[in-house]
Amino acid sequence: MDQPTLTGAQKTFLRGLGQKLEPALKVGKGGLTPAFFGELQRHLRANELVKLRFLAADRDEQAAFCVVIAETSQCACVGAVGRTALFYLPNPDARRISLPE
């Protein structure tokens, strides 16, 4: 399975939806653990769109974390602002979000 490819308009749409979300997961001093990725997959399957909060990382570490998270989880990083990042993975079995064409 590959990472979803999104247009600029689709990313903008998803970022708009993400404004209303509370962070579902937090990345702390422990970093990216197998338990973190398990929880992330559970949230992505259930909701398709997940907001994360970075607690103990500087800007460069956050950018690197976003790349690793997207590649490892096969999801798309829709955007990152400040200490939060938004990730999207469509669930073909239980579509919750209809993206604009």
Secondary structure as UniProt FT lines:
FT   HELIX           8..18
FT   TURN            19..20
FT   STRAND          25..27
FT   TURN            29..30
FT   HELIX           34..47
FT   STRAND          49..54
FT   HELIX           59..73
FT   STRAND          76..81
FT   TURN            82..83
FT   STRAND          84..88
FT   TURN            92..93
//
